[in-house]
Amino acid sequence: MLNRVGMFDLHYCPTLASWVLQMDYLGNATAIFLLPDEGKLQHLEDTITKEILAKFLKNRESRRVDLHFPKVNISETIHLKPVLTSLGITKVFSNAADLSGITEDAPLRVSKALHKAVLTIDERGTEAAGATVMGIMPVSLPPEVKFDRPFLMVIYEHSTKSPLFVGKVVNPTLH
């Protein structure tokens, strides 16, 4: 479990009954982590829209927070052949495929297509996404937010206005 008291872009969204944490990545992407109130994961999944995500990205404000966040390592391999064939991309998988631009040796066809996505969040990733903000703060305890129950995450790319990664952490382990 990563634990840090500091300035974070965090706010509570009553519509989603969730805490919303945003962290900028190098490049042009932002990770949005959505921690629903206890028992409200289904409500979050049913309610979230791209318009709500867009509002989060426009209205950002840092605040002092005692943040507890699990180390995350997610990987998924997706077989793309069924998806591509359902979209009508079939010739490349058949003996009639023309891949002569790749090699002149033997006729080629694509036998399988895989996509692997990996997301790792650890101390180094948190450091890379860190920012320094200085300001005058009242002397009070910061809110404590623990990502110790199921939550959603979206990695959003700004130039294409597209999610690059959408995931759900169902059982975060606390160490």
Secondary structure, DSSP 8 states (H G I E B T S, - for coil): -EEEEEEEEEEEETTTTEEEEEEEETTTEEEEEEEE-TT-HHHHHHH--HHHHHHHHHS--EEEEEEEE--EEEEEEEE-HHHHHHTT--GGGSTT---TTT-SSS-------EEEEEEEESHHHHHHT---------SS---EEE--S-EEEEEEETTTTEEEEEEEESS----
